[in-house]
Amino acid sequence: MNEHDDDRRRLAVIGSGPAGLTAAVYAARASLNPLLIEGIDAGGQLMLTTEVENYPGFIDGILGPELMERMRKQAARFGTEFMSGNITAVDLARRPFPITVGARTILADSVIISTGAKAQMLEVPGERELLGHGVSTCATCDGFFFRDREIVVVGGGDSAMEEAIFLTKFGSKVTVVHRRDRLRASKIMQERAFANPKLDFLWNHKVVEVLGDGSVSGLKLEDTQTGEPREISADGLFVTIGHFPNTALFEGQLEMIGGYIATKPGTSETSVPGVFAAGDVVDFRYRQAITAAGMGCMAAIDAERSLEEHPVTETAS
């Protein structure tokens, strides 16, 4: 027996959010015996979400962590093997692909990357504590909960304007707080935002603290030009200042677009044969649990067909 046989896998799934767990379900049912490597922060962004009401099949909604636990149990039921720990190195230049987790190295004939993305936060007092309790990074996920409430959106780019305009469907008042006196958004998005009668703009201000006991009740602001403090009431704070895809491990090894892994149109195939990607690590447009799950399904099917058509026989040294 080769010394690597115990740590050789046909498929390794990196990441345990909706994309990774769905990929594991499909791969396990296809008898690929997948190994899912979940980081220390297992479960993805849904672990920070309280109520999920837009995932199909759950009439009364479901808690984010509960949804992820159900997905994990489903993947385990079909034979997915789980490994906890953060990956320190991946070599996509040779196949099978060496993946280092602590002191252990796994050799994978095929890899599905579903490491997700993290929303950039303001990093001010009260923000983390009230995440999921009035603080959100996703309008399409949580806007419904703020019907007839006062909402504040922080940001000045296209995404911020899209989210702010969307939130006017729900909020009694939507205020965009921006640290400068002009937006970074494209001209057309600015025109749409300024033309919306339900949108107000508070220029040259930044949020320095999120107020509330159990839920958001207001914000402490600071004038970026004078330093003068100010408090405003708010029931919800949407932070829309950007996302960071978790792709540092793969820089220089895969083709990327703006930090996100590039895939071939209509597939989950990356620039390296045998390596697939799914979820928010690819998707900078929709960023929904359901779209991530769909992409995970695609990746598993793509990986299965690839392994069937191009079996890997050689062993990395």
C-alpha positions in Angstrom: 0.0 0.0 0.0 1.2 3.5 -0.9 2.1 5.7 2.1 -0.5 8.2 0.9 -3.4 5.8 0.5 -4.9 6.5 3.9 -5.1 10.3 3.1 -6.1 10.0 -0.5 -9.7 11.1 -1.4 -11.5 11.2 -4.7 -13.1 14.5 -3.7 -12.4 17.1 -1.0 -14.9 19.9 -0.4 -13.4 23.0 1.2 -16.0 25.0 3.2 -19.1 24.1 5.1 -21.7 26.7 4.1 -24.8 26.0 1.9 -22.6 25.5 -1.2 -20.2 23.1 0.5 -22.8 21.1 2.3 -25.0 20.8 -0.8 -22.0 19.7 -2.8 -21.2 17.1 -0.2 -24.8 15.7 -0.3 -24.7 15.3 -4.0 -21.2 13.9 -4.1 -21.9 11.4 -1.3 -25.1 10.2 -3.1 -22.9 9.7 -6.2 -20.6 7.4 -4.1 -17.7 9.8 -4.3 -17.1 9.5 -0.5 -16.3 13.2 -0.1 -14.2 14.7 2.6 -15.6 18.0 3.7 -13.0 20.2 5.4 -14.8 22.7 7.6 -12.8 25.6 9.1 -12.9 26.7 12.7 -15.8 29.0 11.8 -17.9 26.2 10.3 -21.3 26.8 8.7 -20.7 30.1 6.8 -22.5 33.4 7.2 -25.8 31.7 8.0 -24.4 30.9 11.4 -24.7 34.7 12.1 -28.3 34.9 10.9 -31.2 34.6 13.3 -34.3 34.0 11.1 -34.2 32.7 7.5 -37.6 33.1 5.9 -36.7 32.9 2.2 -35.2 29.4 2.0 -37.8 27.2 0.2 -39.5 24.5 2.2 -39.7 26.3 5.5 -43.1 27.9 5.7 -42.5 29.5 9.1 -38.9 30.3 8.6 -35.9 28.6 10.3 -32.9 29.8 12.3 -29.7 30.1 10.3 -27.7 27.8 12.5 -30.5 25.2 12.6 -30.7 25.2 8.8 -26.9 24.6 8.6 -27.1 21.8 11.2 -29.8 20.1 9.1 -27.7 20.3 6.0 -24.7 18.9 7.8 -26.7 16.0 9.2 -28.1 15.3 5.7 -24.6 15.2 4.2 -23.4 13.0 7.0 -26.3 10.6 6.5 -25.1 9.9 3.0 -21.5 9.2 4.1 -19.7 12.5 4.0 -16.6 12.5 6.2 -16.0 15.7 8.1 -12.6 17.2 9.1 -12.4 20.3 11.3 -9.5 22.7 11.1 -8.2 25.5 9.1 -6.3 24.7 5.9 -2.8 26.2 5.9 -1.7 25.3 2.3 -3.2 24.0 -1.0 -1.1 23.0 -4.0 -3.2 23.1 -7.2 -0.1 22.7 -9.5 0.0 18.9 -9.1 -2.7 16.3 -9.0 -3.9 14.7 -6.8 -3.9 18.0 -5.0 -2.1 18.2 -1.6 -4.2 20.0 1.1 -2.5 20.7 4.4 -4.7 20.8 7.5 -2.5 21.2 10.6 0.1 18.4 10.6 -1.9 16.3 8.1 -1.9 16.4 4.3 -4.8 15.1 2.3 -4.4 14.2 -1.4 -7.5 14.9 -3.4 -8.2 13.8 -6.9 -10.7 16.6 -7.2 -11.5 19.7 -5.2 -14.6 21.8 -4.7 -13.9 25.3 -3.2 -16.8 26.8 -1.3 -15.0 29.0 1.2 -17.5 31.8 0.9 -17.0 35.5 1.5 -17.2 37.8 4.5 -18.9 41.1 4.6 -16.7 44.0 5.5 -17.9 45.4 8.8 -17.6 48.9 10.4 -15.8 47.4 13.5 -17.5 49.8 15.9 -18.9 49.1 19.4 -22.3 47.3 19.3 -22.1 46.2 15.7 -21.0 42.6 16.3 -23.2 42.2 19.4 -26.3 43.2 17.4 -25.6 41.4 14.2 -28.8 39.5 13.4 -30.7 41.7 15.8 -31.0 44.8 13.7 -27.6 44.9 12.1 -27.5 43.2 8.7 -25.2 42.9 5.7 -27.9 41.7 3.3 -31.0 43.6 2.3 -32.6 40.9 0.3 -32.2 38.5 3.2 -33.5 40.7 6.0 -35.3 43.7 4.5 -38.7 42.1 5.1 -38.2 42.2 8.9 -38.0 46.0 8.8 -41.4 46.8 7.4 -42.5 50.3 8.5 -39.2 50.7 10.5 -36.5 53.4 10.3 -33.5 52.0 8.4 -30.0 53.3 7.9 -27.7 52.1 5.1 -23.9 52.7 5.3 -22.0 52.9 2.1 -21.6 54.8 -1.1 -21.1 52.3 -3.9 -23.4 50.6 -6.4 -24.2 47.8 -3.9 -25.1 50.3 -1.2 -27.5 52.1 -3.6 -29.1 48.9 -4.8 -29.7 47.8 -1.2 -31.0 51.2 -0.1 -33.4 51.4 -3.0 -34.6 47.8 -2.3 -35.1 48.7 1.4 -37.4 51.6 0.5 -40.0 48.9 -0.3 -40.1 48.1 3.4 -38.9 50.9 5.6 -40.9 53.9 6.7 -37.7 55.9 6.3 -34.3 54.9 4.7 -31.3 57.1 5.3 -27.9 56.6 3.6 -25.0 57.6 5.8 -21.8 58.3 3.9 -18.5 59.5 5.1 -17.9 61.7 2.1 -19.9 64.4 0.4 -20.5 62.4 -2.8 -21.1 58.8 -3.7 -18.8 56.3 -5.4 -21.7 54.6 -7.2 -22.0 54.7 -11.0 -23.9 57.7 -12.5 -27.0 55.6 -13.3 -27.2 54.2 -9.7 -26.8 57.7 -8.3 -29.6 59.0 -10.5 -31.9 56.2 -9.3 -31.1 56.8 -5.7 -31.5 60.5 -5.8 -34.8 60.1 -7.7 -36.3 57.9 -5.0 -38.5 60.0 -2.7 -38.1 57.6 0.3 -34.3 57.9 0.4 -32.5 60.5 2.5 -28.8 61.2 2.5 -26.6 62.2 5.5 -23.3 63.3 4.1 -19.9 63.6 5.8 -20.8 61.3 8.7 -19.6 58.0 9.9 -21.1 55.5 12.4 -19.0 55.3 15.6 -21.4 53.1 17.7 -24.5 51.0 17.3 -26.9 51.6 20.1 -29.5 49.2 21.5 -30.1 46.6 24.2 -31.0 43.3 22.5 -31.9 45.1 19.2 -30.8 48.2 17.4 -32.4 51.5 18.7 -30.1 54.1 17.3 -26.7 55.1 16.1 -23.9 57.4 17.3 -22.4 59.3 14.4 -19.5 61.6 14.0 -19.1 64.4 11.5 -16.1 63.5 9.4 -15.2 67.2 8.8 -15.8 68.8 12.2 -15.7 65.7 14.6 -19.1 66.8 16.0 -21.0 63.9 17.6 -24.6 63.2 16.7 -27.2 60.5 17.6 -30.0 59.3 15.3 -32.8 56.8 15.9 -32.8 53.6 13.8 -34.4 50.2 14.0 -32.1 48.6 11.5 -28.5 49.2 10.2 -27.4 47.7 6.9 -23.7 47.7 6.4 -22.9 47.7 2.6 -19.3 48.6 2.3 -18.1 45.6 0.5 -17.4 41.8 0.7 -14.1 39.9 0.9 -14.1 36.5 -0.8 -12.1 34.0 1.2 -9.6 33.2 -1.6 -6.2 34.0 0.0 -5.2 30.3 -0.2 -5.7 30.2 -3.9 -4.1 33.5 -5.0 -1.7 32.9 -7.9 -3.1 29.4 -8.4 -6.5 30.1 -10.0 -7.8 32.7 -12.3 -9.8 35.3 -10.4 -11.9 38.4 -11.1 -11.8 41.1 -8.4 -10.6 38.5 -5.9 -13.5 36.1 -6.7 -12.7 32.8 -8.3 -13.5 32.8 -12.0 -15.5 29.9 -13.4 -16.3 28.9 -17.0 -19.7 30.2 -18.1 -22.5 27.9 -17.2 -20.3 25.6 -15.1 -18.4 25.5 -11.8 -15.1 24.7 -13.5 -12.2 26.9 -12.6 -9.0 27.5 -14.6 -7.4 24.4 -13.1 -8.9 21.0 -14.3 -10.3 19.0 -11.4 -10.9 22.1 -9.3 -14.4 23.5 -9.0 -15.9 26.5 -7.1 -19.3 27.3 -5.8 -21.1 29.8 -3.6 -20.1 33.3 -2.5 -16.5 32.6 -3.3 -17.6 32.9 -7.0 -20.8 34.8 -6.7 -20.5 38.6 -6.1 -24.0 39.4 -7.4 -26.7 37.3 -5.7 -25.0 36.1 -2.4 -28.0 34.0 -1.3 -28.1 30.7 0.5 -30.3 29.2 -2.2 -28.1 30.3 -5.0 -25.0 29.0 -3.1 -26.8 25.6 -2.6 -27.6 25.5 -6.3 -24.0 26.1 -7.2 -22.9 23.4 -4.8 -25.1 21.0 -6.6 -23.6 22.1 -10.0 -20.0 21.6 -8.6 -20.7 18.1 -7.3 -22.2 17.0 -10.7 -19.3 18.6 -12.5 -16.8 16.9 -10.3 -18.5 13.5 -10.6 -18.5 13.8 -14.4 -14.9 15.0 -14.5 -13.7 12.1 -12.4 -15.6 9.6 -14.5 -14.2 11.0 -17.8 -10.7 11.7 -16.5 -9.8 9.3 -13.6 -6.7 10.3 -11.6 -4.1 7.5 -11.3 -0.8 9.3 -10.5 0.2 10.2 -6.9 1.7 13.5 -5.9 5.2 13.1 -4.4 
